[in-house]
């Protein structure tokens, strides 16, 4: 890892110090845990308007946005892609709706034997089933007929069989520390 002093040299050589064309308060990705002198981390911390009057003009609440682990999204400003958002407003996570259908093939007992649409390939055969069907028997939740035949009541769905999954939705990324020039 490069020492902070080397980052500071790079920082000054590209004109991001005093007299910078970059306005006070603009979030900048920084490749170090420690911001250079005159800069603050975007970590949700409050700051003194007396100490940083120019920064207070950009952030009148005297509190920096907390950009740790967050992505910055361009403001909609009437485009219609993300309506109803205010500048500096936070937005929770969401995914597009996943939908599909399970088809019943056996009309005698309405057992589910195949999936279609978005579910195609994501239905999980957790236990062996008759006729190589796609359904999964989960925790023995089944309907049992008087003749002893067993049919599924619960169908399993596992999106990881189709797409990469994690405990969050995210694009590919590289971690940087967002900082602002405080002046």
PyMOL commands that set and color helices and strands:
alter all, ss='L'
color gray80, all
select helices_A, chain A and resi 4-13+53-58+130-132+159-161
alter helices_A, ss='H'
color red, helices_A
select strands_A, chain A and resi 28-30+39-41+100-106+111-117+142-144+150-152+177-181
alter strands_A, ss='S'
color yellow, strands_A
deselect
rebuild
show_as cartoon
